Amino acid sequence: MAAGTDRAVQALNDVVRALGQARAFREWDNEPALAGTWDSLCVIAQQWRHDPDFLEVWELD
């Protein structure tokens, strides 16, 4: 696989893992952990900020 593809696959894996955690935290009513999961998703998005297809809506404030 090309380096770009490897990065994309890893990012997808990270997102799926974070969303799985978010679902569990929501079921457990663990709001602080759920907020931490959102932060993780934003960090994952930030890793792509220099990609030409990056959406500015994912920028952290």
Secondary structure, 3 states (H helix, E strand, C coil): CCHHHHHHHHHHHHHHHHHHHHHHHHHCCCHHHHHHHHHHHHHHHHCCCCCCCCCHHHCCC
